[in-house]
Amino acid sequence: MTPEDFESWSRRAADWGAEYRRTLGDRPVRAQTDAGEIYRAIPTAPPQTGEDMEAIFEDFEKIILPGMTHWQHPRFFAYFPANAAPVSVVAEYLVTAMAAQCMLWQTSPAATELETRMMEWLRDAVGLPGGFSGVIQDSASSATLAAMLVMRERALDWQGNTRGLAGGPVPRVYSSDQVHTSIDRAAWVSGIGQDNLIKIPADATGSMPPEALDAAIRADIDAGYKPAGLVICVGGTSTGAIDDVPALIEVARKHDLYVHVDAAWAGAAMICPEFRPLWAGVEDADSITFNPHKWMGASFDCSAHLVKEPELLVRTLAYQPEYLKTHGQNGIINYSEWTVPLGRRFRALKLWFLLRFYGLEGLQAIIRDHVRWSNGLCERLRNTPGVEIVTEPSLSLFSFRRDGATDDETQAAINKINDEGRIYLTQTRVRDRIAIRFQAGSFTLTEPDIDIAYDVICDGLGLTERTAK
Ligand code: PLP
């Protein structure tokens, strides 16, 4: 591609992106294609000779676009959001144009030093004290894996990397049964194993009872296991469950456990001081992760990982062959020594653009609206005859179903709602029954979109009586 062609296609892509965002609300939120449709539309082999960009771009629009689910859609109420505010997309364009591999300080000092400063900004923004240092991980899953590897190494006297796990003490990690699957997978990948991730059932408040945690740890010690760590849940994926942070950390401290907090979704809300009581005491944890790529507007991927003692991450993960050393510069950070992957994208730039563009007040206003609108919808549904609220709002997430519906009927209602296209919702399982999950989190969401959601939900559930706002 000549520089002139690169310029013209970059402009074309930018124009396309702007038009896409402008008209996004008119598209069905979830892809309406059948399994295999896109795959079959792609030739079985690559072309032998290069093709014209016009044809490639045309096929992108014709074949790919219909198979996209629109995560930036204002009425995306499924899973958790993955907001990519336009300002962060602009920053990503610059990052992609430079395409630096920022694994070490010297491979782009600006990337490392901006990352250090952005993690300080985020730490302060969510009300954490200055003792925390941060790194941007690609995902909360990676942050949790890194934390669990620290738990393992710390418990095995830093011998696990060298000797493996066979024959030594068996490390145990504890969490509630409300944690995300990334905690299970971190246990698998770290070699700790599913059987040594002890899931303590959450009580009616959504927290694991501290006395049950204490009892489980004591029983493990008596049985010869090595308690290594605790994963605290702040905003579980299913229903937004939140652990009793100070009570659990108190138990963990008694038994010298490393404490990691997974606040992948809920952590962004902590930029609003009024929500911070939900994780009061979190400053006593060792490691905390939350995703600016979920509810804060930084395009995927961008996961903040804040730790009290980065030396423990470095001791667990750093490997320094001669070719990766930086000589002649003191006090530098090589963030790849804090993470499992060596290669690193320049992720801090989009945070810098985002935080400067909105300011904290701008971001707080968006999150506050989401929580308020979601709570409002929950009340409206509660007052609508035939609706059962299954779990109460946790920030902007709650769940419901048609009163008395079987699982098949609830799932059929969800499918009907998503096929209709104006909104997108997903299901979860609560006390072994399917419930419909609703979370408000799209940066483009407006209050009238919530009214549309109410109508589509009532139609999907077959409700005739409506409640006014
Ligand atoms: N933790 C929670 C509570 C989540 O909801 C999710 C994903 O939705 C994750 C962790 C994993 O996040 P990531 O996709 O960044 O690995």
Boltz pocket constraint, residues with backbone or C-beta under 6 A from the ligand:
constraints:
  - pocket:
      binder: B
      contacts: [[A, 80], [A, 138], [A, 139], [A, 140], [A, 141], [A, 142], [A, 180], [A, 182], [A, 234], [A, 235], [A, 236], [A, 237], [A, 262], [A, 263], [A, 264], [A, 265], [A, 291], [A, 303]]
      max_distance: 6.0
